[in-house]
Amino acid sequence: MKYAWWPGCVARGATPELYTSTVAVLERLGIEVEEMHDFSCTGAGVLQERNRKLGDTLNVRNFAIAEKQGLPIMTICSTCQGVMSQAHQRVMRDPEYLKEINGVIAEEGLAYRGTTVIKHLLWILVEEFGVEELKKRFVRDLSCLSVAPFYGCYLLRPSDALGYDRVPARETSLDRVIEATGARLIDFAGKRKCCGFPILLINQDNSLKMVANHTGAAKDDGADAMVTPCPLCHLNLDGYQDKAARKNRPDGRKIDLPIIHFPQLIGLAMGIEPDELGFKKHMVSTRDMLARLKEQAAAVR
Amino acid sequence: MQATVRVRRHNTEAPAVHGKLQEFKFDVSENTTVLDALIKVREEIDGTLGVRCSCRASICGSCGMRVNGQARLACKTKLTDVSRDGAPITVEPMGNMPVIKDLITDMGIFWGKIRQVEPYLQPAGPEPKGEYIASDESMAHLVGVMNCIMCGACVSDCTALEVDSTFIGPAALAKAYRFVADPRDGATQDRLGTLNERSGIWDCTRCYYCVQVCPKGVAPMERIMKMRDLAMEAGYNNTSGSRHTKSFAKSVKKGGLLNETMLAVESTGWLNVPGQMAQAPIGIKSLLKGKLPNPLGHRIKARKHIRRVFDKVEGESK
């Protein structure tokens, strides 16, 4: 298994712990990747609102680079995955449109034929690596933790672009990985909703209400942590959780729900040291949840 | 085959079931729709069940409700679409609006928002003698948005409305687009000006729920995105939303990647001192955690190709 790995802007910037934890996990699982240094930003849906063809062209350029190397693309960001899947669906449905776009990228010696597969690491692990195979690598018992999933809009909708009709199991992929780690799954109503990040800089009041609602609901349902395959959700749910609580909880009390990146959860279950997975880089402290794991491990010994 | 349908009851006159999920089991055929099943319950099992429906052919938009947590038209949804191997399905009233009884919601809020966008043609110039004629080509792009049957599914599941009832919302914004983009309408500039304000086009979170749940393919969010572009083109540039979009495009064009730090600064606006101050704590926290993205931004080697793509594609659309 080898993939053209596209970490996305956020894993290289505001959430470096996502980058390092992904590397740690991939190495130990024996999944070979080549990082794509020539890919551009996917546009995150923002460029697309200005000029859809511009966004599609940048994405097709990325697909063509991966195709040239004969590698499927691996993403670690729900937003990158969604935006790429949508662009892919549009050009595959309309050969004339693809031809036009190929005309633009031809100057760089690129032409896209339509063969690149684009998959989030979550889907790769569930659909290709296999949950049973993963379980064999899970050596740390997480049964003392209750974990809530948070998928990120762009990994869920629109479902036809994301291939849910072909692979219905994607619907619950994150739930199943949480269960496979031995942690208790907290199935709360907000897991498919919006984290509020896209309007953080536009309507912060609304954005923070979403943060408080989702983290508060998961916490009230008994979650010790929330796990997300989307670094943008992480930025809002982790970075702005305190402010969201101050503004929206009647008593302003902290919610204190650590927001874990998907590869961090896998790494933790695989027995990798929390420091290597970047747990100290979180805004909402992960100390309590890690202490609980340590206590459990000591009790077993 | 047997179906198990769990219905969220809302009936203050029947405290025994009020607020509860009531389960019904009965035989159905492969083609039974959710609406067929609910009518069967009402006619054969429990005559007090409140369901609103009329055409039963996804034209009238009366039977919007949540099936397994997602807004749908009950008449357009077969039980087999939502239940694999006879698993129980859950039916609840639509969200973001008050419930009158059981599955019947009060659409008053919905209609109020539709009225708010003045959903009628406001023609430019003097009234023509005959009809207002528009060419097929100039109207064809509006066919999708005209398919709206006002069922309320998009409003039910809108995540922005869930936290802010002042948001105009997907159905009304899609309706607004129908007139903004109508070549015969003369009020485009004013309409965009109003929609550009708070609770308008920039408050959409781009979560795609409305696109996903619309039973008619109206894709309200796509229309909202189009109006953002039109508003900027029309000169409405003094919003964080428009600054956000422009800053995003600027940094990707420059280096091929997003410059997150500058995006935050530029969206807030350089001259917005209170706004910048409010952001400072999170910036400092990020710095202390060693995760403040380089304000100079990252650049890819092939950036000259990215710039060329921008120039070429943006040039074409001008």
Interface residues (C-beta under 8 A of the other chain):
Chain A: C9 V10 R12 G13 A14 T15 P16 E17 H37 D38 F39 S40 C41 G43 A44 G45 V46 L47 Q48 E49 R50 N51 K53 L54 T57 L58 R61 G82 V104 I105 E107 E108 C153 Y154 L156 R157 P158 S159 P168 A189 R192 K193 C194 G196 P198 I199 L201 I202 N203 D205 N206 S207 K209 M210 N213 G239 Y240 K243 K280 K281 H282 M283
Chain B: G69 R84 T159 A160 E162 V163 D164 F167 R198 W202 D203 C204 T205 R206 C207 Y208 Y209 V211 Q212 M225 R228 D229 M232 T239 S240 G241 H244 T245 F248 A249 V252 G256 L257 L258 E260 L263 A264 S267 T268 I282 K285 S286 K289 G290 K291 L292 P293 N294 H298 I300 K301 A302 H305 I306 R308 V309 F310 K312 V313 E314 E316 S317
